[in-house]
Amino acid sequence: MSVFRYSASLLIAFTLICTTPIASWADDDDQPTQRDNSVNILLRKELAVLRLTSKTISDPCVKALKKLHTTQNLLKEHEGDDQNPDIAVVEDVLESDFETASERCAVDVRDICQNHKSSKDILKACEKIDNLPDENE
């Protein structure tokens, strides 16, 4: 499996991108409904750990983050286009991309957090993570 080494600035960028809340428009009353962003929060915590390490990030994690970023850009391009019925589909894909990225990056984070040689900053970031997705999911 090939791995990529990503700089802290790239991970910080992904962290900032992932802080954007996901909203969906309800069809019946035209009021925005907030989606569950617990996976978004978990991914931000995972990225905080990855940002602090000099270890390489696995290819599945990198690919999932790239796909997430691509979907976010697609949604951003159509921001304000409330009449487009495909927006709801893109929002669902984005939610799925958050879940996939969290699952793929959890493997790397788990390895880093279980490493007893980690720095205090990394261990502190690891303590903030309540529960990582199971590696068999």
C-alpha positions in Angstrom: 0.0 0.0 0.0 1.4 3.4 -0.9 1.3 6.2 1.6 1.6 9.9 1.2 3.3 12.4 3.5 1.2 15.5 3.9 2.2 18.7 5.5 0.6 20.2 8.5 -0.8 23.0 6.4 -2.8 20.6 4.2 -4.3 18.9 7.2 -5.1 22.2 8.7 -6.9 23.1 5.5 -8.9 19.9 5.7 -9.7 20.6 9.3 -11.1 24.1 8.4 -13.1 22.6 5.5 -14.6 20.0 7.8 -15.9 22.7 10.2 -18.5 23.8 7.8 -21.9 22.7 9.1 -24.1 20.6 6.9 -27.6 21.9 6.4 -30.5 20.5 4.4 -33.6 22.2 3.2 -36.9 20.5 4.2 -39.4 20.3 1.3 -42.5 20.7 3.4 -41.9 24.0 5.2 -38.8 25.6 3.5 -37.0 25.8 6.8 -33.4 24.6 7.1 -32.9 21.5 9.1 -29.5 20.8 10.7 -28.1 17.4 10.0 -26.3 15.3 12.6 -22.7 16.6 12.5 -21.3 14.1 15.0 -19.2 12.5 12.3 -18.0 15.9 11.2 -16.8 16.6 14.8 -15.2 13.2 15.0 -13.3 13.8 11.8 -12.1 17.1 13.0 -10.7 15.4 16.1 -9.0 12.7 14.0 -7.4 15.4 11.8 -6.2 17.2 14.9 -4.2 14.0 15.8 -3.0 13.5 12.2 -1.8 17.2 12.0 0.4 16.7 15.1 2.3 13.7 13.8 5.2 13.3 11.3 4.0 9.8 10.4 2.6 9.2 7.0 -1.1 9.1 6.3 -2.5 6.0 4.6 -3.6 6.1 1.0 -7.3 5.2 1.9 -7.4 8.2 4.3 -5.9 10.6 1.8 -8.3 9.4 -1.0 -11.3 9.8 1.3 -10.2 13.3 2.3 -9.7 14.2 -1.4 -13.2 12.9 -2.3 -14.7 14.8 0.7 -13.0 18.0 -0.5 -14.3 17.5 -4.1 -17.9 17.0 -2.9 -17.6 20.1 -0.7 -16.4 22.1 -3.7 -19.3 20.8 -5.8 -21.8 21.9 -3.1 -20.0 25.3 -2.8 -20.4 25.8 -6.6 -24.2 25.4 -6.3 -24.5 27.4 -3.0 -27.6 29.5 -3.1 -29.2 27.5 -5.9 -32.2 26.4 -3.8 -34.2 25.4 -6.8 -31.8 22.7 -7.9 -33.2 19.3 -6.8 -29.7 17.7 -7.0 -28.5 19.8 -4.1 -30.1 17.4 -1.6 -28.4 14.5 -3.3 -25.0 16.3 -3.1 -25.6 17.0 0.6 -26.3 13.3 1.2 -23.1 12.4 -0.7 -21.2 14.9 1.5 -22.6 13.3 4.6 -21.5 9.9 3.4 -18.1 11.3 2.5 -17.6 12.6 6.0 -18.4 9.1 7.4 -16.0 7.4 4.9 -13.2 9.8 5.6 -13.6 9.3 9.4 -13.6 5.5 9.0 -10.6 5.5 6.7 -8.5 7.9 8.8 -9.5 6.2 12.1 -7.1 3.4 11.3 -4.2 5.9 11.2 -5.4 7.7 14.3 -5.8 4.5 16.2 -2.2 3.5 15.4 -0.9 6.9 16.4 -2.9 7.0 19.7 -1.9 3.5 20.6 1.8 4.4 20.2 3.2 4.9 23.7 6.1 7.1 22.3 3.7 9.8 21.1 4.2 13.3 22.3 2.1 14.9 25.0 0.3 17.0 22.4 -0.7 13.9 20.5 -1.8 12.1 23.6 -3.9 15.1 24.6 -5.6 15.2 21.1 -6.2 11.4 21.3 -7.9 11.9 24.7 -10.5 14.2 23.1 -11.6 11.4 20.7 -14.6 9.6 22.4 -14.9 6.7 20.0 -13.2 5.8 16.7 -15.1 3.8 14.1 -14.4 0.1 14.2 -11.7 -0.9 11.8 -13.9 -3.7 10.4 -16.7 -1.3 9.4 
